[in-house]
């Protein structure tokens, strides 16, 4: 017996990736994709790559009858008012907005600029980071999937933090492709403005830094730059090593953390075109590549992370979390390996 699923807010890029992945999932029957703006129109009008793969049409959110699993891909600051009305519509709810990622409502207000509308629900959500919270995800009915740049940075820094190899704060320099702005981005996301640009859109205090701090236990300062790529996130996370820690301890920490992980690969080679994590070869895949580089001279480490912001940075991570929750193989629906060359 298959599990029914609905995607709420399915007209955007993340929604489209959810639909694509769920249509190929052997245990899922995707029954509903909602969009108030496109209600009644075929799903492939917003997602032309799905032509011939589905005959679903967009459903008005008000007509949602429910499903076993609800994937919520609604905008930040709007989702927190929507979720309380959805809790009785499905057994498992996975939120891909930023509204239930931070446990402290004061931290949420500081980074999103508004009061949280459902602060009593924050603690009920399990962070959707399989590599850190797999045991909790097995019994979780409410899951909050982290942001794309946050996921890359958390997975890049986690082995260092877990083994106590770094001191003080972590500086994160992130760059992201244009799809990170969503399907209905602002004027600055037009091709004429974005082409050839390397725009520092968050020189200080990007909201994802709060997620990184929460997950790693280390204060984070984050800068974010928009680059010409369509898909992809790359982060450079720099921190000071504790006294006595060096390349061997760092290498061993990453091997221990990720030896058994199906979707995290350690990429730190001395030569080659892709010798450190690069999102170019990860498009469409659920992999996050991480690679540490230790400066022997000054005691600093740079941890590089890369992923597809719409897959491991969003929809794919949500599907992986659901696979864990349901006791299915984690690779279900996530077998695509990426392309080279592209």
C-alpha positions as a printed NumPy array, in Angstrom:
array([[  0.   ,   0.   ,   0.   ],
       [  1.493,   3.314,  -1.077],
       [  1.62 ,   6.451,   1.052],
       [ -0.287,   9.485,  -0.219],
       [  1.461,  12.843,  -0.349],
       [  0.524,  16.452,  -1.036],
       [  2.755,  19.394,  -1.897],
       [  1.453,  22.706,  -0.55 ],
       [  2.854,  25.616,  -2.514],
       [  3.859,  23.556,  -5.52 ],
       [  4.325,  26.237,  -8.185],
       [  7.789,  27.416,  -7.085],
       [ 11.185,  25.888,  -7.745],
       [ 11.275,  23.894,  -4.508],
       [  7.716,  22.74 ,  -5.121],
       [  8.669,  21.603,  -8.606],
       [ 11.601,  19.603,  -7.274],
       [  9.362,  17.96 ,  -4.698],
       [  6.931,  16.936,  -7.439],
       [  9.756,  15.615,  -9.633],
       [ 11.24 ,  13.51 ,  -6.845],
       [  7.944,  12.234,  -5.484],
       [  6.742,  11.12 ,  -8.929],
       [  9.755,   8.804,  -9.046],
       [  9.416,   7.534,  -5.49 ],
       [  8.396,   3.851,  -5.292],
       [  6.396,   4.229,  -2.07 ],
       [  4.646,   7.55 ,  -2.727],
       [  1.379,   8.331,  -4.48 ],
       [  1.436,  12.075,  -5.114],
       [ -2.239,  13.046,  -5.031],
       [ -2.295,  16.836,  -4.633],
       [ -0.189,  19.845,  -5.603],
       [ -1.596,  23.187,  -4.47 ],
       [ -1.278,  26.709,  -5.843],
       [ -3.764,  29.518,  -5.322],
       [ -2.439,  31.417,  -8.33 ],
       [ -2.493,  28.466, -10.761],
       [ -5.452,  26.475,  -9.41 ],
       [ -7.027,  24.352, -12.13 ],
       [ -4.051,  24.515, -14.473],
       [ -1.801,  21.524, -15.251],
       [  1.241,  21.161, -13.015],
       [  3.505,  21.06 , -16.067],
       [  2.568,  24.644, -16.966],
       [  4.836,  25.754, -14.102],
       [  7.255,  22.832, -14.396],
       [  7.752,  22.036, -18.105],
       [ 10.32 ,  19.35 , -17.323],
       [  7.404,  17.256, -16.027],
       [  5.547,  17.125, -19.35 ],
       [  4.34 ,  13.6  , -19.89 ],
       [  5.197,  12.569, -16.317],
       [  1.989,  13.647, -14.599],
       [ -1.559,  14.696, -15.369],
       [ -2.03 ,  16.423, -12.028],
       [ -3.505,  19.909, -11.985],
       [ -2.918,  22.505,  -9.309],
       [ -5.489,  22.474,  -6.507],
       [ -6.614,  25.556,  -4.632],
       [ -5.155,  25.312,  -1.09 ],
       [ -8.612,  25.861,   0.368],
       [ -9.745,  22.615,  -1.272],
       [ -6.974,  20.49 ,   0.248],
       [ -8.565,  17.361,   1.701],
       [ -5.422,  15.917,   3.256],
       [ -2.865,  13.165,   2.695],
       [ -0.641,  10.869,   4.712],
       [  2.298,  13.245,   4.204],
       [  2.253,  17.01 ,   3.677],
       [  5.228,  18.839,   2.178],
       [  4.857,  22.565,   2.824],
       [  6.767,  24.784,   0.388],
       [  5.08 ,  28.085,   1.217],
       [  7.017,  31.373,   1.716],
       [  8.882,  32.364,   4.887],
       [  6.786,  34.302,   7.449],
       [  3.561,  33.029,   5.821],
       [  3.985,  29.356,   6.68 ],
       [  3.809,  29.816,  10.464],
       [  0.166,  30.905,  10.181],
       [ -0.627,  28.113,   7.706],
       [  0.881,  25.143,   9.554],
       [ -1.505,  25.104,  12.563],
       [ -4.397,  24.675,  10.109],
       [ -2.646,  21.764,   8.401],
       [ -1.77 ,  19.633,  11.407],
       [ -4.979,  17.613,  11.182],
       [ -4.679,  17.148,   7.391],
       [ -1.812,  14.657,   7.471],
       [  0.115,  12.307,   9.736],
       [  3.547,  13.683,   8.827],
       [  4.301,  17.311,   7.949],
       [  7.596,  18.507,   6.472],
       [  8.098,  22.268,   6.331],
       [ 10.615,  23.689,   3.855],
       [ 10.236,  27.336,   4.867],
       [ 12.31 ,  29.06 ,   7.515],
       [  9.46 ,  29.412,   9.973],
       [ 10.077,  26.359,  12.17 ],
       [ 13.859,  25.992,  11.882],
       [ 14.809,  28.108,  14.898],
       [ 13.785,  26.954,  18.369],
       [ 13.883,  30.402,  19.997],
       [ 11.122,  32.831,  18.906],
       [ 13.325,  35.787,  19.854],
       [ 16.049,  34.567,  17.498],
       [ 13.397,  34.111,  14.827],
       [ 12.199,  37.706,  15.256],
       [ 15.779,  38.979,  15.119],
       [ 16.505,  37.262,  11.786],
       [ 13.099,  37.405,  10.054],
       [ 11.898,  40.776,  11.335],
       [  8.465,  39.64 ,  12.563],
       [  6.984,  38.002,  15.637],
       [  6.459,  34.269,  15.344],
       [  2.762,  33.42 ,  14.98 ],
       [  3.007,  29.922,  16.479],
       [  5.871,  29.92 ,  19.003],
       [  4.29 ,  27.04 ,  20.942],
       [  4.953,  24.739,  17.958],
       [  8.664,  25.466,  17.533],
       [  9.9  ,  22.768,  19.89 ],
       [  7.654,  20.16 ,  18.26 ],
       [  9.646,  20.21 ,  15.005],
       [ 12.659,  17.957,  14.493],
       [ 15.489,  19.497,  12.433],
       [ 15.595,  17.883,   9.008],
       [ 19.301,  17.09 ,   9.003],
       [ 19.614,  13.292,   8.666],
       [ 23.326,  13.278,   9.393],
       [ 22.794,  14.897,  12.815],
       [ 19.275,  13.839,  13.831],
       [ 18.648,  10.447,  12.236],
       [ 17.511,   8.804,  15.486],
       [ 14.987,  11.562,  16.199],
       [ 13.687,  11.565,  12.632],
       [ 12.583,   7.937,  12.908],
       [  9.69 ,   9.005,  15.133],
       [  9.135,  12.58 ,  13.975],
       [  5.748,  13.718,  12.674],
       [  6.831,  17.349,  12.246],
       [ 10.083,  18.033,  10.445],
       [ 11.664,  21.374,   9.551],
       [ 14.071,  21.204,   6.617],
       [ 17.   ,  23.654,   6.956],
       [ 17.994,  26.321,   4.458],
       [ 20.23 ,  25.457,   1.525],
       [ 23.312,  27.449,   2.552],
       [ 22.764,  26.439,   6.165],
       [ 22.738,  22.748,   5.208],
       [ 25.998,  23.046,   3.289],
       [ 27.69 ,  24.931,   6.132],
       [ 26.344,  22.688,   8.901],
       [ 27.546,  19.543,   7.144],
       [ 30.916,  21.145,   6.377],
       [ 31.492,  22.254,   9.98 ],
       [ 29.788,  19.442,  11.912],
       [ 32.765,  17.014,  12.167],
       [ 34.998,  19.811,  13.474],
       [ 32.439,  20.931,  16.048],
       [ 31.432,  17.419,  17.122],
       [ 35.054,  16.454,  17.828],
       [ 35.849,  19.724,  19.595],
       [ 38.515,  20.634,  17.045],
       [ 37.661,  24.318,  16.631],
       [ 37.531,  27.304,  18.966],
       [ 35.384,  30.409,  18.773],
       [ 33.218,  31.558,  15.926],
       [ 32.921,  30.277,  12.383],
       [ 33.053,  32.666,   9.417],
       [ 30.933,  31.466,   6.481],
       [ 31.386,  32.888,   2.982],
       [ 28.511,  31.553,   0.85 ],
       [ 27.612,  31.895,  -2.795],
       [ 24.377,  30.785,  -4.436],
       [ 22.749,  30.503,  -7.839],
       [ 19.707,  32.469,  -8.956],
       [ 17.177,  29.7  ,  -8.226],
       [ 17.783,  30.382,  -4.551],
       [ 15.701,  33.54 ,  -4.965],
       [ 12.651,  31.521,  -5.976],
       [ 10.512,  31.431,  -9.079],
       [  9.169,  34.925,  -8.44 ],
       [ 12.338,  36.788,  -7.508],
       [ 12.732,  40.554,  -7.481],
       [ 14.109,  42.945, -10.128],
       [ 17.685,  42.136,  -9.161],
       [ 17.144,  38.533, -10.226],
       [ 16.383,  39.399, -13.856],
       [ 18.901,  37.979, -16.326],
       [ 20.005,  41.45 , -17.425],
       [ 20.956,  42.297, -13.845],
       [ 22.283,  38.924, -12.728],
       [ 24.332,  37.908, -15.767],
       [ 28.035,  38.37 , -15.125],
       [ 27.402,  39.687, -11.627],
       [ 28.828,  38.586,  -8.283],
       [ 26.451,  40.458,  -6.006],
       [ 27.03 ,  40.49 ,  -2.264],
       [ 23.38 ,  40.601,  -1.222],
       [ 24.026,  39.839,   2.461],
       [ 27.334,  41.353,   3.612],
       [ 26.4  ,  40.693,   7.25 ],
       [ 23.986,  38.588,   9.296],
       [ 22.349,  36.385,   6.688],
       [ 19.442,  34.606,   8.404],
       [ 20.992,  31.169,   7.831],
       [ 23.757,  32.005,  10.297],
       [ 21.306,  31.462,  13.144],
       [ 20.651,  27.908,  11.907],
       [ 24.373,  27.213,  11.684],
       [ 24.95 ,  28.483,  15.214],
       [ 22.042,  26.41 ,  16.528],
       [ 23.263,  23.197,  14.873],
       [ 27.005,  23.486,  15.515],
       [ 27.095,  25.262,  18.87 ],
       [ 29.532,  27.851,  17.486],
       [ 28.727,  31.514,  16.827],
       [ 28.589,  32.171,  13.096],
       [ 29.162,  35.231,  10.938],
       [ 27.852,  34.777,   7.413],
       [ 28.207,  36.608,   4.113],
       [ 26.218,  35.586,   1.017],
       [ 26.897,  36.37 ,  -2.648],
       [ 24.69 ,  35.746,  -5.668],
       [ 26.577,  34.337,  -8.644],
       [ 25.601,  33.688, -12.248],
       [ 24.843,  29.962, -11.832],
       [ 21.204,  28.865, -11.814],
       [ 21.578,  26.001,  -9.326],
       [ 24.122,  25.41 ,  -6.635],
       [ 25.479,  26.528,  -3.291],
       [ 29.091,  26.62 ,  -2.187],
       [ 30.261,  27.679,   1.272],
       [ 33.725,  28.341,   2.671],
       [ 33.669,  27.977,   6.454],
       [ 36.753,  29.231,   8.254],
       [ 37.585,  28.596,  11.919],
       [ 40.58 ,  28.441,  14.238],
       [ 41.722,  24.966,  15.269],
       [ 42.201,  24.265,  18.943],
       [ 45.735,  23.792,  20.165],
       [ 47.14 ,  20.416,  19.198],
       [ 44.705,  19.789,  16.324],
       [ 46.126,  19.315,  12.848],
       [ 45.471,  17.69 ,   9.471],
       [ 45.327,  14.152,  10.856],
       [ 42.737,  14.951,  13.52 ],
       [ 40.649,  16.874,  10.998],
       [ 40.805,  14.096,   8.418],
       [ 39.86 ,  11.463,  11.005],
       [ 36.903,  13.554,  12.22 ],
       [ 35.401,  13.729,   8.737],
       [ 35.876,  10.025,   8.136],
       [ 34.173,   9.131,  11.398],
       [ 31.289,  11.502,  10.78 ],
       [ 30.507,  10.536,   7.205],
       [ 31.871,   7.046,   6.493],
       [ 28.369,   5.536,   6.536],
       [ 26.418,   8.498,   5.162],
       [ 24.768,   7.824,   1.79 ],
       [ 24.617,  11.453,   0.66 ],
       [ 27.731,  13.129,   2.067],
       [ 31.035,  12.684,   0.26 ],
       [ 34.447,  13.872,   1.45 ],
       [ 36.182,  15.652,  -1.428],
       [ 39.636,  17.022,  -0.613],
       [ 42.136,  16.031,  -3.269],
       [ 45.538,  17.463,  -4.052],
       [ 45.023,  17.727,  -7.794],
       [ 42.309,  17.66 , -10.406],
       [ 39.733,  20.086, -11.759],
       [ 37.195,  19.284,  -9.036],
       [ 39.583,  18.695,  -6.164],
       [ 37.334,  20.503,  -3.672],
       [ 33.521,  20.55 ,  -3.467],
       [ 31.932,  22.259,  -6.467],
       [ 28.161,  22.494,  -7.042],
       [ 28.565,  22.299, -10.833],
       [ 28.687,  18.497, -10.773],
       [ 25.938,  18.133,  -8.161],
       [ 22.991,  19.611, -10.082],
       [ 19.888,  17.481,  -9.63 ],
       [ 21.518,  15.199,  -7.054],
       [ 20.999,  14.827,  -3.313],
       [ 24.715,  14.806,  -2.506],
       [ 26.514,  17.296,  -0.314],
       [ 30.258,  17.275,  -0.884],
       [ 32.468,  18.519,   1.957],
       [ 36.214,  19.004,   2.109],
       [ 38.511,  20.458,   4.795],
       [ 41.785,  22.255,   4.109],
       [ 44.145,  22.885,   7.041],
       [ 46.65 ,  25.734,   7.046],
       [ 49.625,  24.205,   8.827],
       [ 51.175,  27.617,   9.347],
       [ 48.515,  29.543,  11.252],
       [ 46.252,  26.902,  12.802],
       [ 43.154,  27.665,  10.755],
       [ 40.895,  25.303,   8.845],
       [ 38.701,  26.068,   5.843],
       [ 35.825,  23.62 ,   5.374],
       [ 34.248,  23.724,   1.916],
       [ 30.718,  22.489,   1.28 ],
       [ 28.689,  22.267,  -1.932],
       [ 25.232,  21.045,  -2.932],
       [ 22.28 ,  21.65 ,  -5.237],
       [ 20.208,  24.212,  -3.357],
       [ 16.923,  22.757,  -4.632],
       [ 17.712,  19.11 ,  -3.844],
       [ 20.011,  18.39 ,  -0.869],
       [ 19.426,  22.027,   0.033],
       [ 15.657,  21.562,  -0.012],
       [ 13.374,  19.017,  -1.675],
       [ 15.794,  16.075,  -1.714],
       [ 16.678,  16.557,   1.932],
       [ 12.956,  16.546,   2.743],
       [ 12.463,  13.263,   0.867],
       [ 15.482,  11.755,   2.632],
       [ 13.993,  12.762,   5.994],
       [ 10.675,  11.176,   5.048],
       [ 12.428,   7.957,   4.002],
       [ 14.008,   7.765,   7.454],
       [ 10.723,   8.582,   9.178],
       [  8.901,   5.825,   7.282],
       [ 11.649,   3.211,   7.59 ],
       [ 12.318,   3.122,   3.844],
       [ 15.81 ,   2.996,   2.301],
       [ 17.211,   6.519,   2.359],
       [ 18.03 ,   6.377,  -1.348],
       [ 14.377,   5.905,  -2.436],
       [ 13.54 ,   8.579,  -5.004],
       [ 17.042,  10.071,  -4.764],
       [ 19.165,   7.913,  -7.062],
       [ 20.185,  10.596,  -9.574],
       [ 23.942,  11.178,  -9.37 ],
       [ 24.353,  14.489, -11.188],
       [ 25.885,  15.107, -14.613],
       [ 29.373,  15.67 , -15.968],
       [ 30.056,  17.589, -18.091],
       [ 27.252,  20.107, -17.948]])
